[in-house]
Structures are given as structure tokens and as C-alpha cells.
Amino acid sequence: MNKKEKPLYDARAKIFKSLAHPTRLWMVHQLADSERCVCEFVDELDVDFSTISKHLSVLKQAGIVEDDKRGKQVYYRLKVPCILKFMHCVEAVIESQAKEQARLIK
């Protein structure tokens, strides 16, 4: 990797790091259908508000989600819905690995 390429790879790594938590992956999946209020995530995950806010902040800093404050509520939506295509790719890798493991057992 040369000096010109490093910033791009650093930016990519930041995005991957932001997705490297099961709760954040789940949140991205939930936002695929529609925008969600922080309070909805709190109710569904049964965790405190600050934990949800921290997860959403990580996703926002990575550029994956954006927010919209409405009164006392903050709503989040996917900024780049194409991230869901990547999720399908990850699932293809998981499926491929499972098939390879099954072949080893046979």
C-alpha cells in the first residue's frame, strides 16, 4: 500500500470497525425497513438509552446513518442503503464457509 492509498484504506477500516458489533449490525438491518426512533431501539433491546445512543453515534460517525431531531425524539435512518448489499455479501461468505465445513465432516 502506498501513501496515496492509505487514507482510503483507513476510511474503509473505520466503516468496518463501526459494523463490528452485533447490536450495530442488527440496528442497520432494522433501519433497512424505515427510520427508527432511539426510544424504539431502547424498548426492543431492553438496554439503557445511553448504550443505544453510543451505538448510533458510532454508526453516524462512520457515515452509515444520519439523524433527525424532532422535538425530544431523535430518529435515525440509513444514509447509504447500499450498505445492505454488503450484508448480503457477508451472508454469502458465511454460507460458503458452512458448505466447506460440511464437506470436511462428510
Number of C-alpha atoms within 10 A of each C-alpha: 6 6 7 8 9 11 11 11 12 11 12 12 13 17 17 12 13 20 20 11 11 9 14 18 15 11 21 23 16 15 18 16 10 10 16 18 17 18 16 12 17 16 11 8 12 10 11 12 13 11 11 20 16 12 17 23 17 18 24 18 13 19 15 21 20 18 18 12 10 9 6 5 10 14 15 20 22 25 15 12 15 11 14 15 10 11 14 11 11 12 12 12 12 12 12 12 12 12 11 11 11 10 9 8 6 5
